[in-house]
Amino acid sequence: SHAPAVNEWEATRPRLLAAGHLFTEAQVAWAVHHEMARTVEDVLARRLGLLFVDAQAALQAAPAVAAVMAQVLHKNNEWQAQQLTQFN
């Protein structure tokens, strides 16, 4: 139901998160801003569902997800590393 709004965000964050899947950085930013996503696992499992569809792709996407989330949430590199450790 939020596709039109997310599509607008994609103009600024069009990069795909994982090969073979159409999930973008814009969807991560949207989940953080509008759906209260606060962890990499939350985004990849609950918001996008990528973890359940393709776990290997989710592992590959995790660093990009952490980077986008850190930027949106104003977190540092240590936070990103903790998120990746917890997710892996």
PDB file of N, CA, C and O in Angstrom:
ATOM      1  N   SER A   1       0.818  -1.199   0.000  1.00  0.00           N
ATOM      2  CA  SER A   1       0.000   0.000   0.000  1.00  0.00           C
ATOM      3  C   SER A   1       0.863   1.264   0.000  1.00  0.00           C
ATOM      4  O   SER A   1       0.388   2.343  -0.354  1.00  0.00           O
ATOM      5  N   HIS A   2       2.114   1.127   0.392  1.00  0.00           N
ATOM      6  CA  HIS A   2       3.000   2.292   0.424  1.00  0.00           C
ATOM      7  C   HIS A   2       3.883   2.381  -0.824  1.00  0.00           C
ATOM      8  O   HIS A   2       4.803   3.198  -0.877  1.00  0.00           O
ATOM      9  N   ALA A   3       3.612   1.561  -1.803  1.00  0.00           N
ATOM     10  CA  ALA A   3       4.474   1.492  -2.979  1.00  0.00           C
ATOM     11  C   ALA A   3       4.680   2.845  -3.664  1.00  0.00           C
ATOM     12  O   ALA A   3       5.816   3.162  -4.015  1.00  0.00           O
ATOM     13  N   PRO A   4       3.645   3.652  -3.869  1.00  0.00           N
ATOM     14  CA  PRO A   4       3.901   4.944  -4.530  1.00  0.00           C
ATOM     15  C   PRO A   4       4.885   5.825  -3.761  1.00  0.00           C
ATOM     16  O   PRO A   4       5.754   6.454  -4.364  1.00  0.00           O
ATOM     17  N   ALA A   5       4.755   5.874  -2.455  1.00  0.00           N
ATOM     18  CA  ALA A   5       5.666   6.692  -1.655  1.00  0.00           C
ATOM     19  C   ALA A   5       7.080   6.128  -1.678  1.00  0.00           C
ATOM     20  O   ALA A   5       8.048   6.882  -1.784  1.00  0.00           O
ATOM     21  N   VAL A   6       7.206   4.812  -1.580  1.00  0.00           N
ATOM     22  CA  VAL A   6       8.531   4.182  -1.623  1.00  0.00           C
ATOM     23  C   VAL A   6       9.167   4.425  -2.988  1.00  0.00           C
ATOM     24  O   VAL A   6      10.372   4.663  -3.079  1.00  0.00           O
ATOM     25  N   ASN A   7       8.372   4.366  -4.040  1.00  0.00           N
ATOM     26  CA  ASN A   7       8.898   4.614  -5.384  1.00  0.00           C
ATOM     27  C   ASN A   7       9.492   6.013  -5.491  1.00  0.00           C
ATOM     28  O   ASN A   7      10.498   6.203  -6.174  1.00  0.00           O
ATOM     29  N   GLU A   8       8.892   6.985  -4.833  1.00  0.00           N
ATOM     30  CA  GLU A   8       9.456   8.337  -4.830  1.00  0.00           C
ATOM     31  C   GLU A   8      10.824   8.346  -4.146  1.00  0.00           C
ATOM     32  O   GLU A   8      11.745   9.020  -4.606  1.00  0.00           O
ATOM     33  N   TRP A   9      10.954   7.601  -3.056  1.00  0.00           N
ATOM     34  CA  TRP A   9      12.222   7.529  -2.331  1.00  0.00           C
ATOM     35  C   TRP A   9      13.289   6.862  -3.185  1.00  0.00           C
ATOM     36  O   TRP A   9      14.477   7.152  -3.036  1.00  0.00           O
ATOM     37  N   GLU A  10      12.880   5.985  -4.063  1.00  0.00           N
ATOM     38  CA  GLU A  10      13.837   5.234  -4.876  1.00  0.00           C
ATOM     39  C   GLU A  10      14.610   6.145  -5.820  1.00  0.00           C
ATOM     40  O   GLU A  10      15.678   5.774  -6.306  1.00  0.00           O
ATOM     41  N   ALA A  11      14.083   7.319  -6.077  1.00  0.00           N
ATOM     42  CA  ALA A  11      14.817   8.259  -6.913  1.00  0.00           C
ATOM     43  C   ALA A  11      16.123   8.680  -6.233  1.00  0.00           C
ATOM     44  O   ALA A  11      17.101   9.010  -6.904  1.00  0.00           O
ATOM     45  N   THR A  12      16.130   8.666  -4.903  1.00  0.00           N
ATOM     46  CA  THR A  12      17.337   9.058  -4.174  1.00  0.00           C
ATOM     47  C   THR A  12      18.148   7.865  -3.693  1.00  0.00           C
ATOM     48  O   THR A  12      19.337   8.010  -3.410  1.00  0.00           O
ATOM     49  N   ARG A  13      17.532   6.685  -3.592  1.00  0.00           N
ATOM     50  CA  ARG A  13      18.226   5.475  -3.118  1.00  0.00           C
ATOM     51  C   ARG A  13      17.824   4.282  -3.997  1.00  0.00           C
ATOM     52  O   ARG A  13      17.142   3.373  -3.525  1.00  0.00           O
ATOM     53  N   PRO A  14      18.236   4.279  -5.249  1.00  0.00           N
ATOM     54  CA  PRO A  14      17.783   3.210  -6.150  1.00  0.00           C
ATOM     55  C   PRO A  14      18.583   1.913  -6.077  1.00  0.00           C
ATOM     56  O   PRO A  14      18.200   0.925  -6.704  1.00  0.00           O
ATOM     57  N   ARG A  15      19.672   1.893  -5.336  1.00  0.00           N
ATOM     58  CA  ARG A  15      20.569   0.732  -5.353  1.00  0.00           C
ATOM     59  C   ARG A  15      19.898  -0.525  -4.804  1.00  0.00           C
ATOM     60  O   ARG A  15      19.239  -0.493  -3.765  1.00  0.00           O
ATOM     61  N   LEU A  16      20.078  -1.627  -5.522  1.00  0.00           N
ATOM     62  CA  LEU A  16      19.562  -2.914  -5.076  1.00  0.00           C
ATOM     63  C   LEU A  16      20.424  -3.462  -3.943  1.00  0.00           C
ATOM     64  O   LEU A  16      21.629  -3.218  -3.890  1.00  0.00           O
ATOM     65  N   LEU A  17      19.794  -4.201  -3.043  1.00  0.00           N
ATOM     66  CA  LEU A  17      20.504  -4.760  -1.893  1.00  0.00           C
ATOM     67  C   LEU A  17      21.169  -6.086  -2.190  1.00  0.00           C
ATOM     68  O   LEU A  17      22.240  -6.371  -1.656  1.00  0.00           O
ATOM     69  N   ALA A  18      20.552  -6.906  -3.035  1.00  0.00           N
ATOM     70  CA  ALA A  18      21.087  -8.242  -3.318  1.00  0.00           C
ATOM     71  C   ALA A  18      20.757  -8.629  -4.752  1.00  0.00           C
ATOM     72  O   ALA A  18      19.663  -8.359  -5.248  1.00  0.00           O
ATOM     73  N   ALA A  19      21.704  -9.254  -5.397  1.00  0.00           N
ATOM     74  CA  ALA A  19      21.512  -9.708  -6.768  1.00  0.00           C
ATOM     75  C   ALA A  19      20.338 -10.684  -6.834  1.00  0.00           C
ATOM     76  O   ALA A  19      20.186 -11.554  -5.976  1.00  0.00           O
ATOM     77  N   GLY A  20      19.523 -10.523  -7.856  1.00  0.00           N
ATOM     78  CA  GLY A  20      18.397 -11.426  -8.053  1.00  0.00           C
ATOM     79  C   GLY A  20      17.150 -11.058  -7.271  1.00  0.00           C
ATOM     80  O   GLY A  20      16.145 -11.764  -7.341  1.00  0.00           O
ATOM     81  N   HIS A  21      17.202  -9.947  -6.517  1.00  0.00           N
ATOM     82  CA  HIS A  21      16.057  -9.505  -5.723  1.00  0.00           C
ATOM     83  C   HIS A  21      15.857  -8.011  -5.949  1.00  0.00           C
ATOM     84  O   HIS A  21      16.820  -7.274  -6.157  1.00  0.00           O
ATOM     85  N   LEU A  22      14.634  -7.579  -5.908  1.00  0.00           N
ATOM     86  CA  LEU A  22      14.325  -6.187  -6.221  1.00  0.00           C
ATOM     87  C   LEU A  22      14.215  -5.279  -5.003  1.00  0.00           C
ATOM     88  O   LEU A  22      13.626  -4.202  -5.094  1.00  0.00           O
ATOM     89  N   PHE A  23      14.760  -5.683  -3.885  1.00  0.00           N
ATOM     90  CA  PHE A  23      14.739  -4.846  -2.691  1.00  0.00           C
ATOM     91  C   PHE A  23      15.803  -3.750  -2.803  1.00  0.00           C
ATOM     92  O   PHE A  23      16.928  -4.004  -3.235  1.00  0.00           O
ATOM     93  N   THR A  24      15.430  -2.533  -2.408  1.00  0.00           N
ATOM     94  CA  THR A  24      16.340  -1.394  -2.566  1.00  0.00           C
ATOM     95  C   THR A  24      16.649  -0.720  -1.232  1.00  0.00           C
ATOM     96  O   THR A  24      16.006  -0.975  -0.214  1.00  0.00           O
ATOM     97  N   GLU A  25      17.651   0.143  -1.277  1.00  0.00           N
ATOM     98  CA  GLU A  25      17.997   0.945  -0.112  1.00  0.00           C
ATOM     99  C   GLU A  25      16.822   1.822   0.316  1.00  0.00           C
ATOM    100  O   GLU A  25      16.652   2.095   1.504  1.00  0.00           O
ATOM    101  N   ALA A  26      16.019   2.260  -0.636  1.00  0.00           N
ATOM    102  CA  ALA A  26      14.854   3.099  -0.313  1.00  0.00           C
ATOM    103  C   ALA A  26      13.882   2.345   0.591  1.00  0.00           C
ATOM    104  O   ALA A  26      13.287   2.936   1.493  1.00  0.00           O
ATOM    105  N   GLN A  27      13.721   1.064   0.359  1.00  0.00           N
ATOM    106  CA  GLN A  27      12.820   0.281   1.196  1.00  0.00           C
ATOM    107  C   GLN A  27      13.348   0.170   2.623  1.00  0.00           C
ATOM    108  O   GLN A  27      12.571   0.135   3.577  1.00  0.00           O
ATOM    109  N   VAL A  28      14.661   0.115   2.765  1.00  0.00           N
ATOM    110  CA  VAL A  28      15.271   0.077   4.098  1.00  0.00           C
ATOM    111  C   VAL A  28      15.014   1.412   4.801  1.00  0.00           C
ATOM    112  O   VAL A  28      14.562   1.439   5.946  1.00  0.00           O
ATOM    113  N   ALA A  29      15.301   2.502   4.118  1.00  0.00           N
ATOM    114  CA  ALA A  29      15.088   3.825   4.698  1.00  0.00           C
ATOM    115  C   ALA A  29      13.621   4.023   5.070  1.00  0.00           C
ATOM    116  O   ALA A  29      13.316   4.582   6.123  1.00  0.00           O
ATOM    117  N   TRP A  30      12.725   3.570   4.218  1.00  0.00           N
ATOM    118  CA  TRP A  30      11.289   3.674   4.502  1.00  0.00           C
ATOM    119  C   TRP A  30      10.942   2.889   5.777  1.00  0.00           C
ATOM    120  O   TRP A  30      10.224   3.391   6.642  1.00  0.00           O
ATOM    121  N   ALA A  31      11.446   1.681   5.882  1.00  0.00           N
ATOM    122  CA  ALA A  31      11.146   0.850   7.049  1.00  0.00           C
ATOM    123  C   ALA A  31      11.626   1.509   8.339  1.00  0.00           C
ATOM    124  O   ALA A  31      10.962   1.418   9.372  1.00  0.00           O
ATOM    125  N   VAL A  32      12.763   2.162   8.278  1.00  0.00           N
ATOM    126  CA  VAL A  32      13.291   2.846   9.462  1.00  0.00           C
ATOM    127  C   VAL A  32      12.449   4.074   9.789  1.00  0.00           C
ATOM    128  O   VAL A  32      12.069   4.287  10.940  1.00  0.00           O
ATOM    129  N   HIS A  33      12.163   4.871   8.777  1.00  0.00           N
ATOM    130  CA  HIS A  33      11.413   6.121   8.976  1.00  0.00           C
ATOM    131  C   HIS A  33       9.953   5.906   9.349  1.00  0.00           C
ATOM    132  O   HIS A  33       9.427   6.597  10.221  1.00  0.00           O
ATOM    133  N   HIS A  34       9.300   4.964   8.702  1.00  0.00           N
ATOM    134  CA  HIS A  34       7.847   4.854   8.804  1.00  0.00           C
ATOM    135  C   HIS A  34       7.327   3.592   9.484  1.00  0.00           C
ATOM    136  O   HIS A  34       6.152   3.523   9.843  1.00  0.00           O
ATOM    137  N   GLU A  35       8.185   2.603   9.662  1.00  0.00           N
ATOM    138  CA  GLU A  35       7.722   1.342  10.242  1.00  0.00           C
ATOM    139  C   GLU A  35       8.473   0.975  11.513  1.00  0.00           C
ATOM    140  O   GLU A  35       8.310  -0.132  12.028  1.00  0.00           O
ATOM    141  N   MET A  36       9.285   1.877  12.021  1.00  0.00           N
ATOM    142  CA  MET A  36      10.011   1.699  13.279  1.00  0.00           C
ATOM    143  C   MET A  36      10.992   0.521  13.269  1.00  0.00           C
ATOM    144  O   MET A  36      11.263  -0.055  14.323  1.00  0.00           O
ATOM    145  N   ALA A  37      11.519   0.158  12.120  1.00  0.00           N
ATOM    146  CA  ALA A  37      12.545  -0.884  12.053  1.00  0.00           C
ATOM    147  C   ALA A  37      13.808  -0.357  12.736  1.00  0.00           C
ATOM    148  O   ALA A  37      14.225   0.773  12.482  1.00  0.00           O
ATOM    149  N   ARG A  38      14.411  -1.163  13.594  1.00  0.00           N
ATOM    150  CA  ARG A  38      15.578  -0.705  14.343  1.00  0.00           C
ATOM    151  C   ARG A  38      16.758  -1.660  14.299  1.00  0.00           C
ATOM    152  O   ARG A  38      17.817  -1.343  14.839  1.00  0.00           O
ATOM    153  N   THR A  39      16.609  -2.815  13.674  1.00  0.00           N
ATOM    154  CA  THR A  39      17.727  -3.743  13.559  1.00  0.00           C
ATOM    155  C   THR A  39      17.810  -4.285  12.132  1.00  0.00           C
ATOM    156  O   THR A  39      16.829  -4.286  11.388  1.00  0.00           O
ATOM    157  N   VAL A  40      18.998  -4.740  11.781  1.00  0.00           N
ATOM    158  CA  VAL A  40      19.195  -5.338  10.457  1.00  0.00           C
ATOM    159  C   VAL A  40      18.291  -6.558  10.307  1.00  0.00           C
ATOM    160  O   VAL A  40      17.673  -6.756   9.261  1.00  0.00           O
ATOM    161  N   GLU A  41      18.219  -7.365  11.348  1.00  0.00           N
ATOM    162  CA  GLU A  41      17.360  -8.551  11.293  1.00  0.00           C
ATOM    163  C   GLU A  41      15.905  -8.161  11.066  1.00  0.00           C
ATOM    164  O   GLU A  41      15.214  -8.795  10.268  1.00  0.00           O
ATOM    165  N   ASP A  42      15.439  -7.146  11.743  1.00  0.00           N
ATOM    166  CA  ASP A  42      14.061  -6.690  11.581  1.00  0.00           C
ATOM    167  C   ASP A  42      13.785  -6.329  10.124  1.00  0.00           C
ATOM    168  O   ASP A  42      12.759  -6.718   9.566  1.00  0.00           O
ATOM    169  N   VAL A  43      14.699  -5.587   9.514  1.00  0.00           N
ATOM    170  CA  VAL A  43      14.504  -5.188   8.116  1.00  0.00           C
ATOM    171  C   VAL A  43      14.514  -6.398   7.199  1.00  0.00           C
ATOM    172  O   VAL A  43      13.607  -6.568   6.384  1.00  0.00           O
ATOM    173  N   LEU A  44      15.535  -7.242   7.326  1.00  0.00           N
ATOM    174  CA  LEU A  44      15.689  -8.355   6.382  1.00  0.00           C
ATOM    175  C   LEU A  44      14.694  -9.487   6.604  1.00  0.00           C
ATOM    176  O   LEU A  44      14.335 -10.187   5.657  1.00  0.00           O
ATOM    177  N   ALA A  45      14.251  -9.673   7.821  1.00  0.00           N
ATOM    178  CA  ALA A  45      13.296 -10.754   8.097  1.00  0.00           C
ATOM    179  C   ALA A  45      11.855 -10.258   8.032  1.00  0.00           C
ATOM    180  O   ALA A  45      11.053 -10.787   7.263  1.00  0.00           O
ATOM    181  N   ARG A  46      11.529  -9.270   8.815  1.00  0.00           N
ATOM    182  CA  ARG A  46      10.129  -8.867   8.963  1.00  0.00           C
ATOM    183  C   ARG A  46       9.649  -7.856   7.935  1.00  0.00           C
ATOM    184  O   ARG A  46       8.527  -7.965   7.441  1.00  0.00           O
ATOM    185  N   ARG A  47      10.471  -6.886   7.608  1.00  0.00           N
ATOM    186  CA  ARG A  47      10.021  -5.821   6.693  1.00  0.00           C
ATOM    187  C   ARG A  47      10.115  -6.253   5.235  1.00  0.00           C
ATOM    188  O   ARG A  47       9.185  -6.030   4.460  1.00  0.00           O
ATOM    189  N   LEU A  48      11.232  -6.870   4.857  1.00  0.00           N
ATOM    190  CA  LEU A  48      11.420  -7.285   3.471  1.00  0.00           C
ATOM    191  C   LEU A  48      11.136  -8.771   3.254  1.00  0.00           C
ATOM    192  O   LEU A  48      10.710  -9.169   2.170  1.00  0.00           O
ATOM    193  N   GLY A  49      11.367  -9.574   4.258  1.00  0.00           N
ATOM    194  CA  GLY A  49      11.161 -11.017   4.135  1.00  0.00           C
ATOM    195  C   GLY A  49      12.269 -11.734   3.390  1.00  0.00           C
ATOM    196  O   GLY A  49      12.161 -12.931   3.123  1.00  0.00           O
ATOM    197  N   LEU A  50      13.329 -11.026   3.051  1.00  0.00           N
ATOM    198  CA  LEU A  50      14.415 -11.625   2.275  1.00  0.00           C
ATOM    199  C   LEU A  50      15.086 -12.773   3.027  1.00  0.00           C
ATOM    200  O   LEU A  50      15.485 -13.761   2.409  1.00  0.00           O
ATOM    201  N   LEU A  51      15.214 -12.660   4.327  1.00  0.00           N
ATOM    202  CA  LEU A  51      15.861 -13.718   5.110  1.00  0.00           C
ATOM    203  C   LEU A  51      15.142 -15.051   4.936  1.00  0.00           C
ATOM    204  O   LEU A  51      15.788 -16.098   4.915  1.00  0.00           O
ATOM    205  N   PHE A  52      13.845 -15.031   4.813  1.00  0.00           N
ATOM    206  CA  PHE A  52      13.069 -16.265   4.691  1.00  0.00           C
ATOM    207  C   PHE A  52      13.032 -16.798   3.268  1.00  0.00           C
ATOM    208  O   PHE A  52      12.835 -17.993   3.052  1.00  0.00           O
ATOM    209  N   VAL A  53      13.221 -15.915   2.302  1.00  0.00           N
ATOM    210  CA  VAL A  53      13.170 -16.310   0.893  1.00  0.00           C
ATOM    211  C   VAL A  53      14.534 -16.773   0.392  1.00  0.00           C
ATOM    212  O   VAL A  53      14.638 -17.749  -0.352  1.00  0.00           O
ATOM    213  N   ASP A  54      15.584 -16.055   0.813  1.00  0.00           N
ATOM    214  CA  ASP A  54      16.934 -16.348   0.331  1.00  0.00           C
ATOM    215  C   ASP A  54      17.932 -15.899   1.395  1.00  0.00           C
ATOM    216  O   ASP A  54      18.393 -14.758   1.379  1.00  0.00           O
ATOM    217  N   ALA A  55      18.260 -16.792   2.308  1.00  0.00           N
ATOM    218  CA  ALA A  55      19.137 -16.456   3.432  1.00  0.00           C
ATOM    219  C   ALA A  55      20.509 -15.996   2.965  1.00  0.00           C
ATOM    220  O   ALA A  55      21.085 -15.085   3.560  1.00  0.00           O
ATOM    221  N   GLN A  56      21.041 -16.602   1.920  1.00  0.00           N
ATOM    222  CA  GLN A  56      22.353 -16.194   1.406  1.00  0.00           C
ATOM    223  C   GLN A  56      22.311 -14.762   0.893  1.00  0.00           C
ATOM    224  O   GLN A  56      23.237 -13.992   1.145  1.00  0.00           O
ATOM    225  N   ALA A  57      21.268 -14.397   0.188  1.00  0.00           N
ATOM    226  CA  ALA A  57      21.121 -13.019  -0.297  1.00  0.00           C
ATOM    227  C   ALA A  57      20.971 -12.053   0.869  1.00  0.00           C
ATOM    228  O   ALA A  57      21.484 -10.935   0.819  1.00  0.00           O
ATOM    229  N   ALA A  58      20.274 -12.473   1.915  1.00  0.00           N
ATOM    230  CA  ALA A  58      20.117 -11.626   3.101  1.00  0.00           C
ATOM    231  C   ALA A  58      21.475 -11.371   3.742  1.00  0.00           C
ATOM    232  O   ALA A  58      21.754 -10.250   4.168  1.00  0.00           O
ATOM    233  N   LEU A  59      22.319 -12.387   3.817  1.00  0.00           N
ATOM    234  CA  LEU A  59      23.664 -12.201   4.361  1.00  0.00           C
ATOM    235  C   LEU A  59      24.480 -11.224   3.511  1.00  0.00           C
ATOM    236  O   LEU A  59      25.236 -10.409   4.039  1.00  0.00           O
ATOM    237  N   GLN A  60      24.318 -11.316   2.210  1.00  0.00           N
ATOM    238  CA  GLN A  60      25.026 -10.403   1.311  1.00  0.00           C
ATOM    239  C   GLN A  60      24.494  -8.980   1.428  1.00  0.00           C
ATOM    240  O   GLN A  60      25.254  -8.023   1.287  1.00  0.00           O
ATOM    241  N   ALA A  61      23.199  -8.832   1.684  1.00  0.00           N
ATOM    242  CA  ALA A  61      22.572  -7.517   1.772  1.00  0.00           C
ATOM    243  C   ALA A  61      22.800  -6.839   3.121  1.00  0.00           C
ATOM    244  O   ALA A  61      22.688  -5.618   3.227  1.00  0.00           O
ATOM    245  N   ALA A  62      23.113  -7.607   4.130  1.00  0.00           N
ATOM    246  CA  ALA A  62      23.210  -7.082   5.501  1.00  0.00           C
ATOM    247  C   ALA A  62      24.128  -5.864   5.642  1.00  0.00           C
ATOM    248  O   ALA A  62      23.733  -4.900   6.297  1.00  0.00           O
ATOM    249  N   PRO A  63      25.331  -5.860   5.063  1.00  0.00           N
ATOM    250  CA  PRO A  63      26.177  -4.668   5.214  1.00  0.00           C
ATOM    251  C   PRO A  63      25.544  -3.404   4.618  1.00  0.00           C
ATOM    252  O   PRO A  63      25.650  -2.327   5.206  1.00  0.00           O
ATOM    253  N   ALA A  64      24.898  -3.523   3.475  1.00  0.00           N
ATOM    254  CA  ALA A  64      24.240  -2.354   2.875  1.00  0.00           C
ATOM    255  C   ALA A  64      23.063  -1.903   3.726  1.00  0.00           C
ATOM    256  O   ALA A  64      22.833  -0.704   3.888  1.00  0.00           O
ATOM    257  N   VAL A  65      22.320  -2.854   4.268  1.00  0.00           N
ATOM    258  CA  VAL A  65      21.196  -2.520   5.143  1.00  0.00           C
ATOM    259  C   VAL A  65      21.702  -1.795   6.381  1.00  0.00           C
ATOM    260  O   VAL A  65      21.132  -0.780   6.781  1.00  0.00           O
ATOM    261  N   ALA A  66      22.765  -2.305   6.991  1.00  0.00           N
ATOM    262  CA  ALA A  66      23.333  -1.669   8.184  1.00  0.00           C
ATOM    263  C   ALA A  66      23.812  -0.257   7.871  1.00  0.00           C
ATOM    264  O   ALA A  66      23.628   0.654   8.678  1.00  0.00           O
ATOM    265  N   ALA A  67      24.419  -0.071   6.715  1.00  0.00           N
ATOM    266  CA  ALA A  67      24.922   1.255   6.342  1.00  0.00           C
ATOM    267  C   ALA A  67      23.788   2.257   6.163  1.00  0.00           C
ATOM    268  O   ALA A  67      23.876   3.390   6.637  1.00  0.00           O
ATOM    269  N   VAL A  68      22.730   1.843   5.485  1.00  0.00           N
ATOM    270  CA  VAL A  68      21.580   2.740   5.296  1.00  0.00           C
ATOM    271  C   VAL A  68      20.937   3.052   6.639  1.00  0.00           C
ATOM    272  O   VAL A  68      20.629   4.207   6.933  1.00  0.00           O
ATOM    273  N   MET A  69      20.738   2.032   7.443  1.00  0.00           N
ATOM    274  CA  MET A  69      20.127   2.243   8.757  1.00  0.00           C
ATOM    275  C   MET A  69      20.970   3.180   9.616  1.00  0.00           C
ATOM    276  O   MET A  69      20.432   4.065  10.282  1.00  0.00           O
ATOM    277  N   ALA A  70      22.281   2.991   9.606  1.00  0.00           N
ATOM    278  CA  ALA A  70      23.163   3.848  10.398  1.00  0.00           C
ATOM    279  C   ALA A  70      23.049   5.302   9.959  1.00  0.00           C
ATOM    280  O   ALA A  70      23.033   6.214  10.785  1.00  0.00           O
ATOM    281  N   GLN A  71      22.972   5.502   8.664  1.00  0.00           N
ATOM    282  CA  GLN A  71      22.839   6.867   8.154  1.00  0.00           C
ATOM    283  C   GLN A  71      21.520   7.488   8.599  1.00  0.00           C
ATOM    284  O   GLN A  71      21.492   8.621   9.080  1.00  0.00           O
ATOM    285  N   VAL A  72      20.441   6.753   8.441  1.00  0.00           N
ATOM    286  CA  VAL A  72      19.110   7.278   8.785  1.00  0.00           C
ATOM    287  C   VAL A  72      18.975   7.492  10.291  1.00  0.00           C
ATOM    288  O   VAL A  72      18.387   8.479  10.732  1.00  0.00           O
ATOM    289  N   LEU A  73      19.520   6.570  11.073  1.00  0.00           N
ATOM    290  CA  LEU A  73      19.389   6.640  12.536  1.00  0.00           C
ATOM    291  C   LEU A  73      20.518   7.424  13.203  1.00  0.00           C
ATOM    292  O   LEU A  73      20.532   7.567  14.425  1.00  0.00           O
ATOM    293  N   HIS A  74      21.465   7.934  12.409  1.00  0.00           N
ATOM    294  CA  HIS A  74      22.609   8.687  12.934  1.00  0.00           C
ATOM    295  C   HIS A  74      23.437   7.837  13.905  1.00  0.00           C
ATOM    296  O   HIS A  74      23.780   8.268  15.006  1.00  0.00           O
ATOM    297  N   LYS A  75      23.740   6.624  13.461  1.00  0.00           N
ATOM    298  CA  LYS A  75      24.550   5.702  14.248  1.00  0.00           C
ATOM    299  C   LYS A  75      25.966   5.649  13.674  1.00  0.00           C
ATOM    300  O   LYS A  75      26.204   6.062  12.539  1.00  0.00           O
ATOM    301  N   ASN A  76      26.898   5.135  14.473  1.00  0.00           N
ATOM    302  CA  ASN A  76      28.297   5.090  14.051  1.00  0.00           C
ATOM    303  C   ASN A  76      28.682   3.708  13.510  1.00  0.00           C
ATOM    304  O   ASN A  76      27.857   2.798  13.424  1.00  0.00           O
ATOM    305  N   ASN A  77      29.957   3.585  13.151  1.00  0.00           N
ATOM    306  CA  ASN A  77      30.465   2.321  12.598  1.00  0.00           C
ATOM    307  C   ASN A  77      30.398   1.182  13.612  1.00  0.00           C
ATOM    308  O   ASN A  77      30.191   0.027  13.241  1.00  0.00           O
ATOM    309  N   GLU A  78      30.573   1.505  14.874  1.00  0.00           N
ATOM    310  CA  GLU A  78      30.487   0.472  15.913  1.00  0.00           C
ATOM    311  C   GLU A  78      29.085  -0.132  15.948  1.00  0.00           C
ATOM    312  O   GLU A  78      28.934  -1.346  16.086  1.00  0.00           O
ATOM    313  N   TRP A  79      28.079   0.696  15.827  1.00  0.00           N
ATOM    314  CA  TRP A  79      26.693   0.211  15.794  1.00  0.00           C
ATOM    315  C   TRP A  79      26.494  -0.712  14.595  1.00  0.00           C
ATOM    316  O   TRP A  79      25.876  -1.770  14.712  1.00  0.00           O
ATOM    317  N   GLN A  80      27.021  -0.305  13.446  1.00  0.00           N
ATOM    318  CA  GLN A  80      26.901  -1.148  12.252  1.00  0.00           C
ATOM    319  C   GLN A  80      27.562  -2.508  12.485  1.00  0.00           C
ATOM    320  O   GLN A  80      26.989  -3.543  12.146  1.00  0.00           O
ATOM    321  N   ALA A  81      28.742  -2.505  13.050  1.00  0.00           N
ATOM    322  CA  ALA A  81      29.445  -3.759  13.305  1.00  0.00           C
ATOM    323  C   ALA A  81      28.674  -4.637  14.273  1.00  0.00           C
ATOM    324  O   ALA A  81      28.602  -5.851  14.077  1.00  0.00           O
ATOM    325  N   GLN A  82      28.101  -4.059  15.301  1.00  0.00           N
ATOM    326  CA  GLN A  82      27.295  -4.831  16.258  1.00  0.00           C
ATOM    327  C   GLN A  82      26.075  -5.438  15.570  1.00  0.00           C
ATOM    328  O   GLN A  82      25.728  -6.594  15.813  1.00  0.00           O
ATOM    329  N   GLN A  83      25.434  -4.657  14.717  1.00  0.00           N
ATOM    330  CA  GLN A  83      24.265  -5.155  14.004  1.00  0.00           C
ATOM    331  C   GLN A  83      24.639  -6.343  13.106  1.00  0.00           C
ATOM    332  O   GLN A  83      23.912  -7.335  13.049  1.00  0.00           O
ATOM    333  N   LEU A  84      25.746  -6.239  12.424  1.00  0.00           N
ATOM    334  CA  LEU A  84      26.171  -7.323  11.538  1.00  0.00           C
ATOM    335  C   LEU A  84      26.565  -8.563  12.318  1.00  0.00           C
ATOM    336  O   LEU A  84      26.285  -9.682  11.889  1.00  0.00           O
ATOM    337  N   THR A  85      27.206  -8.377  13.449  1.00  0.00           N
ATOM    338  CA  THR A  85      27.557  -9.517  14.296  1.00  0.00           C
ATOM    339  C   THR A  85      26.305 -10.210  14.789  1.00  0.00           C
ATOM    340  O   THR A  85      26.204 -11.435  14.721  1.00  0.00           O
ATOM    341  N   GLN A  86      25.361  -9.451  15.280  1.00  0.00           N
ATOM    342  CA  GLN A  86      24.106 -10.029  15.780  1.00  0.00           C
ATOM    343  C   GLN A  86      23.342 -10.732  14.650  1.00  0.00           C
ATOM    344  O   GLN A  86      22.789 -11.813  14.851  1.00  0.00           O
ATOM    345  N   PHE A  87      23.314 -10.129  13.491  1.00  0.00           N
ATOM    346  CA  PHE A  87      22.570 -10.726  12.372  1.00  0.00           C
ATOM    347  C   PHE A  87      23.216 -12.014  11.899  1.00  0.00           C
ATOM    348  O   PHE A  87      22.533 -13.013  11.671  1.00  0.00           O
ATOM    349  N   ASN A  88      24.535 -11.992  11.752  1.00  0.00           N
ATOM    350  CA  ASN A  88      25.237 -13.187  11.272  1.00  0.00           C
ATOM    351  C   ASN A  88      25.143 -14.324  12.269  1.00  0.00           C
ATOM    352  O   ASN A  88      25.679 -15.405  12.024  1.00  0.00           O
TER     353      ASN A  88
END
